[in-house]
Amino acid sequence: MLPFARISVIGLGLIGSSILRAVRESMPTVALTGHDADPAVRARVVTLGLADDVADSAGAAVIDADLVILCVPPGAIGAVGRAIAEDVPADCVVSDVGSAKAGVLAELVAALPGRAVVPAHPVAGTEHSGPDAGFASLFRGRWCIVTPPAGADEAAVARVCAFWERLGSQVERMDAAHHDRVLAVTSHLPHLIAYTIVGTASDLEEVTASEVIKYSAGGFRDFTRIASSDPTMWRDVFLANRDAVLEMLQRFTEDLTMLQRAIRWGEGDTLFDLFSRTRAVRRSIVEQGQDDPAPDFGRRH
């Protein structure tokens, strides 16, 4: 039995369009409706044939849905929630896909009183954006973290978990605040570091832009991939998860100071021990199937 029969996706970029593609592939009888605030994106989704209907407003898109998934930046969640409040059916489940959960959960519960709100975070994505960037296998073999509020309707939570499992995800249930601390380490802080390193390189007056690009080694090149992610989304993520990000940034700053001291005083054993430990972390990620073990990250040359 399908967990949902009529799904509405609001926000049709990389994640939203990938959900449409994945549902079409794994649950072809499900009715799909979409909406995006950008008319050009709506037109492109129609051309691509990703949904049965693309509505001109968020409210119109959710009228007969039994699952609504908000795929919009965290800063827009509250406004979209309020925009659909009068049109969401009483028995509909409302979810999202954002990587900051506690604030999003509070906003959705406030905007949609009496509705079943079950936030989720598929831990998957690329540096690309827009409906053409989506693909059906994006969530396959990846984790999806479901963060229901206290006292949530267990049947609704089970249906959301089953939905993501049908798309090929491994599902984990987690408290929203704990999720935000975990993702601050595994996702948000790495993005912040990448943005900083790439920005620093571009600002160095003694190194021209052409030299930075021409002599990019693997490390800097990989940082530029992360730093090319959607600026609107990541601005909102850092602001939405500011407490956890600032906590982890303080810890990172302390660890960086320790490394600075070790380099200054020639403490090779300290550096070697840290690098050995971090190398083991990389091996664990590959062993758990969360990245490609092929040389050079599976790049084609």
C-alpha positions as CSV (number, residue, x, y, z in Angstrom):
1,M,0.0,0.0,0.0
2,L,1.3,3.4,-0.9
3,P,1.9,5.8,2.0
4,F,0.4,8.7,0.1
5,A,-1.8,9.0,-3.1
6,R,-1.6,12.7,-3.8
7,I,1.6,14.6,-3.2
8,S,2.2,18.3,-3.6
9,V,5.8,19.7,-3.8
10,I,6.4,23.4,-3.2
11,G,9.7,24.6,-4.5
12,L,10.9,22.8,-7.7
13,G,14.7,23.1,-7.6
14,L,17.2,20.3,-7.2
15,I,15.5,18.6,-4.3
16,G,11.9,19.3,-5.3
17,S,12.4,18.1,-8.9
18,S,14.3,15.1,-7.7
19,I,11.4,14.1,-5.4
20,L,9.0,14.4,-8.4
21,R,11.3,12.2,-10.5
22,A,11.8,9.7,-7.7
23,V,8.1,9.4,-6.9
24,R,7.3,9.0,-10.6
25,E,9.8,6.2,-10.9
26,S,9.0,4.3,-7.6
27,M,5.3,5.1,-7.2
28,P,4.0,5.8,-10.7
29,T,0.3,5.9,-9.7
30,V,0.7,8.8,-7.2
31,A,-0.8,12.1,-8.4
32,L,1.9,14.8,-8.4
33,T,1.3,18.6,-8.2
34,G,4.0,21.2,-8.0
35,H,4.4,24.9,-7.5
36,D,7.4,27.3,-7.6
37,A,7.5,31.0,-6.9
38,D,9.5,31.5,-10.1
39,P,7.3,31.4,-13.3
40,A,10.3,30.4,-15.3
41,V,10.8,27.3,-13.1
42,R,7.1,26.4,-13.3
43,A,7.3,26.6,-17.1
44,R,10.4,24.4,-17.2
45,V,8.8,21.8,-15.0
46,V,5.8,21.7,-17.3
47,T,8.2,21.2,-20.3
48,L,10.0,18.4,-18.5
49,G,6.7,16.8,-17.6
50,L,7.7,16.2,-14.0
51,A,4.2,16.7,-12.5
52,D,0.6,16.0,-13.4
53,D,-0.2,19.7,-12.7
54,V,1.9,22.8,-11.9
55,A,-0.2,25.4,-10.0
56,D,0.3,29.1,-10.2
57,S,0.0,29.5,-6.4
58,A,1.1,27.4,-3.4
59,G,-2.5,27.4,-2.1
60,A,-3.8,26.0,-5.3
61,A,-1.2,23.3,-5.3
62,V,-2.1,21.8,-2.0
63,I,-5.9,21.8,-2.2
64,D,-6.4,18.0,-2.5
65,A,-3.0,16.8,-1.3
66,D,-2.5,14.2,1.4
67,L,1.3,15.0,1.6
68,V,2.8,18.5,1.1
69,I,6.6,18.7,0.9
70,L,8.1,22.2,1.2
71,C,11.4,22.4,-0.7
72,V,12.1,26.1,-0.1
73,P,14.9,27.9,1.7
74,P,14.5,27.9,5.5
75,G,13.9,31.7,5.5
76,A,10.8,31.2,3.3
77,I,9.3,28.3,5.3
78,G,7.1,30.5,7.6
79,A,5.7,32.5,4.7
80,V,4.9,29.5,2.6
81,G,3.3,27.8,5.6
82,R,1.0,30.7,6.1
83,A,0.3,31.0,2.4
84,I,-1.1,27.4,2.3
85,A,-2.7,27.3,5.7
86,E,-6.3,27.9,4.5
87,D,-6.0,25.4,1.6
88,V,-4.3,22.4,3.3
89,P,-6.8,19.6,3.8
90,A,-7.4,18.7,7.5
91,D,-6.0,15.2,7.1
92,C,-2.9,16.3,5.1
93,V,0.6,15.7,6.4
94,V,3.0,18.6,5.9
95,S,6.7,18.0,5.7
96,D,9.9,19.7,4.4
97,V,13.4,18.9,3.3
98,G,15.6,21.5,5.0
99,S,18.9,20.9,6.8
100,A,17.9,23.1,9.8
101,K,15.0,21.6,11.7
102,A,14.2,23.2,15.1
103,G,13.3,26.7,13.8
104,V,11.5,25.2,10.8
105,L,9.5,22.9,13.0
106,A,8.4,25.8,15.2
107,E,7.4,28.0,12.3
108,L,5.4,25.2,10.6
109,V,3.5,24.3,13.8
110,A,2.7,28.0,14.3
111,A,1.6,28.5,10.7
112,L,-0.4,25.3,10.5
113,P,-2.3,24.7,13.8
114,G,-4.1,21.4,13.9
115,R,-2.2,19.9,11.0
116,A,0.1,17.0,11.1
117,V,3.6,18.5,10.7
118,V,6.4,16.0,10.3
119,P,9.7,17.6,9.1
120,A,12.3,15.6,7.3
121,H,15.8,16.1,6.0
122,P,17.1,14.0,3.1
123,V,20.9,14.1,3.6
124,A,21.5,14.3,-0.2
125,G,22.3,16.9,-2.7
126,T,24.7,18.4,-5.2
127,E,26.2,21.8,-5.7
128,H,23.8,22.3,-8.6
129,S,20.4,23.9,-8.5
130,G,17.2,24.2,-10.6
131,P,14.8,21.6,-12.0
132,D,17.2,20.4,-14.6
133,A,19.7,19.4,-11.9
134,G,17.4,16.9,-10.3
135,F,17.5,13.1,-10.8
136,A,15.5,10.2,-9.5
137,S,18.3,8.3,-7.7
138,L,19.4,11.3,-5.6
139,F,18.0,9.8,-2.4
140,R,18.9,6.2,-3.0
141,G,21.1,4.8,-0.3
142,R,21.3,8.1,1.5
143,W,20.0,8.9,5.0
144,C,16.7,10.8,5.6
145,I,16.3,12.2,9.1
146,V,12.7,12.6,10.3
147,T,12.3,15.1,13.1
148,P,8.6,15.0,14.4
149,P,7.6,17.3,17.3
150,A,6.7,15.9,20.7
151,G,3.3,14.3,20.6
152,A,3.2,14.0,16.8
153,D,0.6,11.7,15.2
154,E,2.6,8.4,15.1
155,A,0.6,7.2,12.0
156,A,1.6,10.4,10.2
157,V,5.3,9.9,11.2
158,A,5.2,6.3,10.0
159,R,3.8,7.4,6.6
160,V,6.5,10.0,6.1
161,C,9.2,7.4,7.0
162,A,7.6,4.9,4.6
163,F,7.6,7.5,1.9
164,W,11.3,8.1,2.1
165,E,12.0,4.4,2.3
166,R,10.1,4.0,-1.0
167,L,12.5,6.5,-2.5
168,G,15.4,4.4,-1.5
169,S,16.5,6.3,1.6
170,Q,17.6,4.9,5.0
171,V,15.4,6.6,7.6
172,E,16.5,7.7,11.0
173,R,14.2,9.5,13.6
174,M,15.8,12.2,15.6
175,D,15.0,15.2,17.9
176,A,15.1,18.4,15.9
177,A,17.5,20.2,18.2
178,H,19.9,17.2,18.2
179,H,19.6,17.0,14.4
180,D,20.7,20.6,14.2
181,R,23.9,20.0,16.3
182,V,24.8,16.9,14.3
183,L,24.3,18.7,10.9
184,A,26.2,21.8,12.2
185,V,29.3,19.5,12.3
186,T,28.7,17.3,9.3
187,S,27.3,19.9,6.8
188,H,27.0,23.5,7.9
189,L,30.5,24.0,9.3
190,P,32.2,22.4,6.3
191,H,30.3,24.7,4.0
192,L,31.2,27.7,6.1
193,I,34.9,26.7,5.9
194,A,34.7,26.2,2.2
195,Y,33.1,29.6,1.6
196,T,35.8,31.1,3.8
197,I,38.8,29.4,2.1
198,V,37.6,30.2,-1.4
199,G,36.8,33.8,-0.4
200,T,40.3,34.2,1.2
201,A,42.0,32.9,-2.0
202,S,40.1,35.2,-4.2
203,D,41.0,38.2,-1.9
204,L,44.7,37.6,-1.8
205,E,46.2,40.5,-3.7
206,E,49.5,38.8,-4.3
207,V,47.8,35.9,-6.1
208,T,45.9,36.7,-9.2
209,A,42.6,35.1,-10.0
210,S,44.1,33.4,-13.0
211,E,46.8,31.8,-10.9
212,V,44.3,30.6,-8.3
213,I,42.3,28.8,-11.0
214,K,45.3,27.7,-13.0
215,Y,47.1,26.0,-10.1
216,S,44.1,24.7,-8.2
217,A,45.2,21.5,-6.5
218,G,42.7,18.8,-5.4
219,G,42.0,20.3,-2.0
220,F,41.2,23.8,-3.1
221,R,39.3,22.5,-6.2
222,D,37.0,20.4,-3.9
223,F,36.3,23.4,-1.7
224,T,35.2,25.4,-4.7
225,R,32.6,22.7,-5.5
226,I,31.1,23.1,-2.0
227,A,31.4,26.8,-2.2
228,S,29.4,27.0,-5.4
229,S,26.2,25.8,-3.6
230,D,23.0,27.9,-3.7
231,P,23.8,31.1,-1.8
232,T,20.2,31.8,-0.8
233,M,19.7,28.4,0.7
234,W,23.0,28.5,2.6
235,R,22.5,32.0,3.9
236,D,19.1,30.9,5.4
237,V,20.6,27.6,6.8
238,F,23.3,29.5,8.7
239,L,20.8,32.0,10.1
240,A,18.2,29.3,10.9
241,N,20.8,27.1,12.8
242,R,22.9,29.9,14.2
243,D,23.2,28.6,17.8
244,A,24.5,25.2,16.8
245,V,26.7,26.6,14.0
246,L,28.3,29.1,16.4
247,E,28.9,26.4,19.0
248,M,30.7,24.2,16.5
249,L,32.6,27.1,15.0
250,Q,33.9,27.9,18.4
251,R,35.1,24.3,18.9
252,F,36.6,24.4,15.4
253,T,38.4,27.7,16.2
254,E,39.9,26.1,19.3
255,D,41.1,23.0,17.4
256,L,42.6,25.2,14.6
257,T,44.5,27.2,17.3
258,M,45.9,23.9,18.6
259,L,47.1,23.0,15.1
260,Q,48.6,26.5,14.6
261,R,50.6,26.0,17.8
262,A,51.7,22.5,16.8
263,I,53.0,23.8,13.4
264,R,54.7,26.8,15.0
265,W,56.6,24.6,17.5
266,G,57.3,21.7,15.2
267,E,55.1,19.2,17.0
268,G,55.1,16.6,14.3
269,D,53.6,13.8,16.5
270,T,50.6,16.0,17.2
271,L,50.0,16.6,13.5
272,F,50.6,12.9,12.6
273,D,48.2,11.6,15.3
274,L,45.4,14.0,14.1
275,F,45.9,13.2,10.4
276,S,45.8,9.4,11.2
277,R,42.6,9.8,13.1
278,T,40.9,11.8,10.4
279,R,42.1,9.4,7.7
280,A,40.2,6.7,9.6
281,V,37.0,8.8,9.5
282,R,37.3,8.9,5.7
283,R,37.6,5.1,5.6
284,S,34.5,4.7,7.7
285,I,32.4,7.0,5.5
286,V,33.4,4.9,2.4
287,E,32.8,1.6,4.2
288,Q,29.2,2.8,5.1
289,G,28.6,3.6,1.4
290,Q,28.3,7.3,1.9
291,D,30.9,8.2,-0.7
292,D,32.7,6.7,-3.8
293,P,35.8,4.7,-2.9
294,A,37.2,5.2,-6.4
295,P,40.5,7.1,-6.7
296,D,40.1,10.9,-7.0
297,F,36.5,10.7,-5.7
298,G,35.4,8.9,-8.8
299,R,36.2,11.7,-11.2
300,R,36.4,11.0,-14.9
301,H,39.6,12.3,-16.5
